[in-house]
Amino acid sequence: MAARDALSQTTRLASSSALLQVLFRLVTFGLNAFTLRYLSRELIGLVNVRLTLLYSTVVFLAREAFRRACLSGSTKRNWTKTINLLWLTVPLGVFWSVFLGLVWLHLLEVPDPSVVPHYQAGVVAFGLSAIIELLGEPFWVLAQAHLFVRLKVVAESLSVVSKCILTVILVVLFPQWGLCIFSLAQLLYVSVLVMCYVIYFVMFLGSPEATKKSFPVARMKALLPNLVEDETFVNWKEARLTWSFFKQSFLKQILTEGERYVMTFLNVLNFGDQGVYDIVNNLGSLVARFIFLPIEESFYVFFAKVLERGKNVKDQKQDDVAMAANVLELLLKLVLLIGLTITVFGYAYSQLALDIYGGSMLSSGTGPDLLRCYSLYVLFLAINGVTECFTFALMCKEEVDRYNVVMLALSFMFLCASYFLTRWHGSVGFILANCFNMGIRIAHSVHYIYNYFKESTYSPLAGLLPSPVLVLVYIISGVITGFSEGFLCCDKGWMARLIHVGVGALCFAATVVTMFCTETKLVHFVRSQ
């Protein structure tokens, strides 16, 4: 029963997170289209690649390991020690912010002040914003562990909307401020985000609702670091697991943001080309981020709650194993079909999408090839997100440590592949290197899942095998839309474009109908959950 409750709450969390990601990506999508009309490609490239990389690196290195360790297992734990451990993210964030800030200021190429002014202020602001966000980490983990869906939706929605409103106002009224616009907007974003969590817990703790739910924290003072007599400051089991995840998170960040590190440190693309790459990357990841990332984050919590870390399949509760295997199989089938749909239809409609979005600046040159390659990369992202979320939820400390060695070798291979493929094929090389990286990670996770379930009667990896009829429909749709693009897009007028869109709509409808007819088990799961 507890497992079914966890599944129900997790699917609600995943759905809400997906809606949030839709909002974030659509807002970013619109904001990029808007700012392109007012600001230079160089400024957008610097903000969206270099400064955002500084912020994401500090935040990721300071908190990712703590999140994974503290969200593992049951919510029934000594929360005082867990909260103490989570507050260590702040000094760690200060260290990374200062260290990386100095690297960004003194070791990297400084942009021309006449093209992008106020670079130093931007580095300080984005580093400071990372530290401010880390102040809300204990609140975020408590909310995530207890599946406070509405809080996450409201907090992140308000922070994004506030950031966008301020950005638009300043871009229209004071475009000459340049980098300061994005710095102020970033500081507002993290401030609103943290304040939403703080205000919620101030109102929630001690309320009848908290008492009814037997919430483990009774007052705000308990959310600050606390020393307990005759007890250790932190749970050392959690701390050791955090250290294992920290070593892994360091490598995972390189793999996740590898192309940005190569751009930033090796100068393989100028700021203008980085701007175009980032815009196409945002467009290409629109669906991938708002669907796959929430599923990965939410079902990591589900698998960690339902199955016990470090135990083999025979030592788990068999009802929970059955549910976890069924959910994993259906999740794999769901993300596989979404990824295949994006790959097939993305190829024929990349140039049209870029032409509508950014005009000839994006639809000419490497833009369409970038987006086509990204459509294939989405398929790798889809499968990797679910397979890794299960693997990381079940690995014991020793397995995590062994995986860190694999990640170290993979990081080196990925960075080398990124550099050489970019020299050979320009910015498209980044996406090809990412496909290579994801392929190896998927192979590792699939191997782990196969070994985990081989002593049971369950085969969740069957979710990676779509029906032959559906595969045939995908192939036919890809061929038809490919010919349609060649004959109708994109320099033959708007009527030809509309016919091209109509052809794609018919093929897509045929694909969806076939999906409903052949994947009835998946359709029932999506409808019921």
Secondary structure, DSSP 8 states (H G I E B T S, - for coil): -HHHHHHHHHHHHHHHHHHHHHHHHHHHHHHHHHHTTTS-HHHHHIIIIIIHHHHHHHHHHHHHHHHHHHTSS-S-S-HHHHHHHHHTHHHHHHHHHHHHHHHHHHTS----TTTS--HHHHHHHHHHHHHHHHTTHHHHHHHHHTT-HHHHHHHHHHHHHHHHHHHHHHHHH-GGGTHHHHHHHHHHHHHHHHHHHHHHHHHHTTSHHHHHTT-S--SGGGGS----TTS-SS-HHHHHHHHHHHHHHHHHHHHHSHHHHHHHHH--S-HHHHHHHHHHHHHHTHHIIIIIHHHHHHHHHHHHHHS-TT--GGGS-HHHHHHHHHHHHHHHHHHHHHHHHHHHHHHHHHHHHHHHHHTHHHHSTTHHHHHHHHHHHHHHHHHHHHHHHHHHHH--HHHHHHHHHHHHHHHHHHHHHHHHHHHHHTTHHHHHHHHHHHHHHHHHHHHHHHHHHTTSS--GGGGG---HHHHHHHHHHHHHHHHHHHHHSSSS-HHHHHHHHHHHHHHHHHHHHHHHHH-HHHHHHHHH-
